[in-house]
Every structure is written in structure tokens, then in C-alpha cells.
Amino acid sequence: MEAGNPAHEPVASRPVKTQTNAQWAVVTGASSGLGLEFATALAARGVHLVLVARREAPMQELATTLRAQHGIEVVVDVADLGEPNAAARLAARLDTRGIDADILINNAAFGLSGEFVEHDAERLHAMLQLGVVAMTELSYQFGQRMVARGHGRMLLVASIAALQPTPLLAAYGATKAYVLSLGEALNVEMAPVGVTVLLPGFMHTGFGGVADFNPPALVQSTALEPALVAKIGLDAMFAGRSSVVAGGLNRFAALFAGWMPRHLLAKLVFRFSRG
């Protein structure tokens, strides 16, 4: 619960006294990893925050720290965005609180690695529900509000896996290709609302543990700090860019993927991934 809330009162239930001209950002997947770094970087810019994830305790700890360090308002909203209609319910809760989100950091997702036909069916469905359906519904709900106001920014988190076929990460890579395609289209369609897609490479964020993904040493050596990746994404979003690949080596890999025949590229990725 937020500090000072009565024990019986649900999180994110009371109205918030918003400040004139103060920006609010919704950050999904905010309990750890890249989401935590987005929240920290936005707080340093003086942006008020709505932190959204399933785990309350780490978000409350983060909220306490950011309030103390930056004097901002932070709302903690405990939600499983993979549930049906979760995006609409989140948007409605913020409407009730009088929070008009100027920024959406659409970050919540997880991955699955290994042979596609050997995935657990429920986990596969949950990954698609969160990474495609919920991501789209969040963009729709907050995009509607931003377009109606005539301003706003969204950052959609994809991956360099979006740029190529990814055997042994096949469904995950496909979700990120969807995110990239949607985001670049919305950047044009929803103008002057800005939509930016961030394409990171491998990071030490806990993704590997959840996805059971242990990349080769060469890939691990290219890992960037999540704080740097968050900065790259936010800088691109505030600059109005449609997409950005984080990291020089990842940009080189993106260029390499762009000129190689996709079938051959898929074979190379498969062999490399299997070691």
C-alpha cells in the first residue's frame, strides 16, 4: 500500500491532486529491470509517475525512493496486464483519479526460448497476451486520450529480435516484430502524438531467467546497462524519433540483418544459438 493509505483502502483508489502543467508518465513492468530504469530516469526529469506491475513491494520501495529524491508524485497500481481488459481498467482508474497521462512507457513483456513446439501452451498464450494484446490495448486506450488532447508520447519496447527471424526465440521475436511494425505506423498515423519504438539487445534484466535464455558469450559481451538503454529510449522519444536501436554493436547487427537474405539469416541465427 502507498505510505499513509488506510490498510483497507485499495491501491490507486483515491483522487490525486495534480499540478498544473505537470507531466504524468505510465510505466508498465515497473517493478524491476528496464521498467525500473525508465521510472528512475523520468523521475529525474521531474515527471510524475504511475508504476504498473504485478508485484507491489518493489514498486512501493521504488516509489518511496523517487518521491524522496525528486519531490514527485508516484502512484503504485498493482495489476496483471495479461488479464483480459486490464488496459481499459487501468485507464479508467487513472481517469477516476484525474490523471491524464502525457507519456506511456509500454514496456511489460516476457519471453520464451527453446523449440517452439516444446513451449508450454499456457506460457505461450500468456506471452502473446501480454506482449501483443495488452501492449496493443494499452496503446489504444492511452493513444485515444492523447489524440483527443492533441499531444502525448508513447515508447514501445521491442527488441533487435524484431529485425530478423529468431529460431529458438521464434514466437518472442515475432511479438517484437509486431511491436515495431505497429509503433512505426502509429508514429505517422497519430501525429502530432509521438510514438517511438526502442530496440534493445541482450541486457542483464532478469529476462534470461524468465525466458530460460542463456545466450552465447559473444552476445552476453554486447550487453548494455539497462539504465543506459532507458536513457537511449527516452532521448529518442523526446526527440520525436520513430525508432532507435540501442548500442553501436546492435546497430551494426541491424544493418547486417537488413541486407542478408532472411532465410539464410534464420539459418545462421539458428546455428549460432545452438552453439
C-alpha positions in Angstrom: 0.0 0.0 0.0 1.1 3.6 -0.5 2.6 5.3 2.5 -0.2 6.7 4.6 -3.0 4.8 3.0 -5.5 3.1 5.3 -5.0 -0.6 5.3 -8.5 -1.3 3.9 -8.2 1.1 1.0 -7.1 -0.4 -2.3 -4.0 0.9 -4.0 -4.8 3.6 -6.7 -8.3 4.3 -5.4 -8.1 7.9 -4.1 -8.1 11.1 -6.3 -4.7 12.7 -6.8 -4.2 16.5 -6.7 -2.4 17.0 -10.0 -0.2 20.0 -10.6 -0.9 22.4 -13.4 1.3 21.6 -16.4 2.9 18.7 -14.6 3.6 15.7 -16.8 2.5 12.2 -15.8 4.0 9.0 -17.2 2.6 5.5 -17.0 5.4 2.9 -16.8 4.4 -0.8 -17.2 6.6 -3.6 -16.0 7.9 -1.1 -13.4 8.8 -3.5 -10.6 12.3 -4.4 -12.0 14.7 -4.3 -14.9 14.2 -1.8 -17.7 10.9 -0.6 -16.3 12.5 0.4 -13.1 15.2 2.4 -15.0 12.6 4.2 -17.1 10.8 5.2 -13.9 14.1 6.4 -12.3 15.1 8.4 -15.4 11.7 10.0 -15.8 11.6 11.0 -12.1 15.0 12.7 -12.6 13.3 14.8 -15.3 10.6 15.8 -12.8 7.8 13.7 -14.3 5.2 12.3 -12.0 4.7 8.5 -12.3 2.2 5.7 -12.4 4.0 2.5 -11.8 2.2 -0.6 -13.0 3.2 -4.3 -12.5 2.0 -7.4 -10.6 4.5 -7.1 -7.7 3.6 -4.4 -5.2 6.5 -4.5 -2.8 9.3 -3.5 -5.2 7.2 -0.7 -6.7 6.4 0.7 -3.3 10.1 0.7 -2.4 10.9 2.5 -5.7 8.1 5.0 -5.2 9.3 5.9 -1.7 12.8 6.5 -3.1 11.7 8.6 -6.1 9.4 10.7 -4.0 12.2 11.5 -1.6 14.9 12.1 -4.2 12.9 14.1 -6.7 9.8 15.5 -5.0 7.4 14.0 -7.5 4.1 12.2 -7.1 4.1 8.5 -7.6 1.1 6.2 -7.9 1.5 2.5 -7.5 -1.1 0.5 -9.4 -0.9 -3.3 -8.9 -2.2 -5.0 -12.0 -1.8 -8.1 -14.1 -1.8 -6.6 -17.6 -2.1 -10.0 -19.1 -5.7 -10.3 -17.9 -8.5 -9.6 -20.3 -9.4 -5.9 -20.5 -6.7 -4.9 -18.0 -5.6 -2.0 -20.1 -9.1 -0.5 -20.2 -9.5 -0.9 -16.4 -6.1 0.8 -15.8 -7.1 3.7 -18.0 -10.4 4.0 -16.2 -8.8 4.0 -12.8 -6.5 6.9 -13.9 -9.5 8.8 -15.3 -11.2 8.4 -11.9 -8.1 9.8 -10.2 -7.9 12.8 -12.6 -4.5 11.7 -14.1 -4.1 12.5 -17.8 -1.0 10.5 -18.8 1.2 12.6 -21.1 3.6 9.6 -21.6 3.1 5.9 -21.9 6.1 3.6 -21.5 4.8 0.4 -22.9 7.4 -2.0 -21.5 5.7 -5.0 -19.8 6.5 -8.3 -21.6 8.4 -11.5 -21.2 10.0 -14.1 -23.5 10.2 -17.8 -24.1 13.2 -19.6 -25.6 13.7 -23.1 -27.0 11.9 -25.2 -29.6 8.6 -23.6 -30.5 6.7 -26.9 -30.4 8.0 -27.7 -26.9 6.7 -24.5 -25.3 4.2 -24.8 -22.5 0.9 -23.9 -24.1 -0.3 -21.7 -21.2 3.0 -19.8 -21.0 3.0 -19.3 -24.8 -0.5 -17.8 -24.6 0.4 -15.6 -21.6 3.4 -14.3 -23.5 1.3 -13.4 -26.5 -1.4 -11.9 -24.4 1.0 -9.6 -22.6 3.4 -8.8 -25.4 0.9 -8.3 -28.2 -2.7 -8.0 -27.0 -2.1 -6.0 -23.8 0.6 -3.9 -25.5 -1.8 -3.0 -28.3 -4.7 -2.3 -25.9 -2.6 0.0 -23.8 -1.5 1.9 -26.9 -5.2 2.1 -27.9 -6.5 3.3 -24.6 -3.9 5.9 -23.9 -3.5 6.8 -27.6 -7.2 7.7 -27.8 -6.8 10.1 -24.9 -3.6 11.6 -26.3 -5.0 12.1 -29.7 -8.1 13.8 -28.2 -5.9 16.2 -26.3 -3.6 16.8 -29.3 -0.4 15.8 -27.5 1.4 13.0 -25.8 4.3 10.5 -26.3 4.5 6.7 -26.3 7.5 4.5 -26.1 7.0 0.9 -27.1 9.8 -1.5 -26.1 10.6 -4.1 -28.8 14.0 -5.8 -29.4 16.6 -6.3 -32.1 14.9 -9.7 -32.4 12.2 -7.7 -34.3 14.6 -7.2 -37.2 15.2 -10.8 -38.2 13.9 -14.4 -37.9 14.9 -15.7 -34.5 14.8 -19.5 -34.3 14.7 -20.7 -30.7 13.1 -17.4 -29.8 10.6 -17.7 -32.7 7.4 -16.5 -31.1 9.1 -13.9 -28.9 10.8 -12.4 -31.9 7.5 -12.4 -33.8 5.9 -10.4 -31.0 8.6 -7.8 -31.2 8.3 -7.6 -35.0 4.7 -6.8 -34.4 5.6 -4.1 -31.8 8.0 -2.5 -34.3 5.5 -2.5 -37.2 2.7 -1.1 -35.0 4.8 1.6 -33.4 6.3 2.9 -36.7 2.8 3.0 -38.3 1.3 4.8 -35.3 4.1 7.4 -35.3 2.7 8.6 -38.6 -0.9 7.9 -38.1 -1.3 9.6 -34.6 0.9 12.7 -35.2 1.3 15.1 -33.5 1.3 12.4 -30.8 4.7 10.9 -30.9 5.3 7.1 -30.9 8.8 5.7 -30.6 10.0 2.1 -30.7 13.0 1.1 -28.7 15.0 -1.9 -29.9 17.5 -3.1 -27.2 19.7 -6.1 -27.5 20.5 -8.5 -24.6 20.6 -6.9 -21.2 21.0 -8.3 -17.7 17.5 -7.6 -16.5 16.1 -11.0 -15.5 14.8 -11.6 -19.0 17.1 -14.6 -19.4 15.9 -16.3 -16.2 12.2 -15.9 -17.1 12.7 -17.0 -20.7 15.2 -19.7 -19.8 17.6 -18.0 -22.3 21.3 -18.3 -21.9 22.9 -16.6 -24.9 26.4 -17.4 -26.2 29.2 -15.5 -24.6 29.6 -13.2 -27.6 26.0 -12.0 -27.2 26.5 -11.5 -23.5 29.6 -9.4 -24.1 27.4 -6.9 -26.0 25.0 -6.3 -23.1 24.4 -2.7 -22.2 23.4 -1.5 -18.8 19.6 -1.1 -18.5 20.0 2.5 -17.3 21.8 3.4 -20.5 19.2 1.6 -22.6 16.4 3.5 -20.8 18.2 6.8 -21.5 18.6 6.0 -25.2 14.9 5.2 -25.5 13.7 8.3 -23.6 16.1 10.6 -25.5 14.7 9.2 -28.8 11.1 9.5 -27.6 11.6 13.2 -26.5 13.3 13.9 -29.8 10.4 12.5 -31.7 12.2 9.6 -33.4 10.1 6.7 -34.8 12.6 4.0 -33.6 16.0 3.6 -32.2 18.4 0.6 -31.8 20.3 0.8 -28.5 24.1 0.3 -28.8 26.6 0.5 -31.6 27.1 -3.2 -32.0 23.4 -3.7 -32.1 23.1 -1.1 -34.8 25.7 -2.9 -36.8 23.8 -6.2 -36.3 20.7 -4.4 -37.5 22.4 -3.2 -40.7 23.8 -6.7 -41.2 20.3 -8.2 -40.9 18.9 -5.7 -43.3 20.9 -6.8 -46.4 21.2 -10.6 -45.8 18.5 -12.9 -47.2 16.1 -13.7 -44.4 16.2 -17.5 -44.9 20.0 -17.6 -44.7 19.9 -15.2 -41.8 17.5 -17.6 -40.0 19.8 -20.5 -40.5 22.8 -18.5 -39.2 20.9 -17.4 -36.1 19.8 -21.0 -35.5 23.3 -22.4 -35.7 24.8 -19.6 -33.6 22.1 -20.0 -31.0 22.7 -23.7 -30.7 26.4 -23.2 -30.3 
